[in-house]
Amino acid sequence: MGKRVLRILLLALLAFTFALPVTLISKSAQADLVDNGAGILYAGTANPGAVYKYIGDNDWRLISTEEELDHAYAVLCLVEYEGQLYAGTMSTSDPGSGIGQVYRYDGTSWTLVGDDMDNQVSSLAVYQGNLYAGTAWGAMSLYKYTPGTTNCDI
């Protein structure tokens, strides 16, 4: 089954599950769809990497710019941690090259909080009150975020 068909099936499943009218955003959805518990739904895309916020009535609002996410090729994962949204990215279309980064969104702007994390940040998770980033390809590492730094490591 083609990637586009799988994405459409995923979006249809989400529309059914959340009883929301979900449409294709302008690009292919790449990242986890995140519901922050307050009824706000976020989605990440590829080519270019961007983050959208669902505002209702079948409408999505772009909440990032290419410059804010350092021209990332794709937003691969999203998670909410301590009331803020975090996005894991990859910088190129080749998953075996490039740079993985993590950005934090405070509701107004994006800040780089994790840099040079192998080739891509493919997963973000909160575990026992800490934020972790997992990478794929390359070293396939696990990083622990320390607030106030851009040097994530385990």
Secondary structure, DSSP 8 states (H G I E B T S, - for coil): --HHHHHHHHHHHHHHHHT------SS-B-S--EE-SSS-EEEEEBTTTEEEEEEETTEEEE---TTTTTT-SEEEEEEEETTEEEEEEESSS-TTSS-EEEEEE-SS-EEEEE---SSBEEEEEEETTEEEEEE-STT--EEE--TT-S----
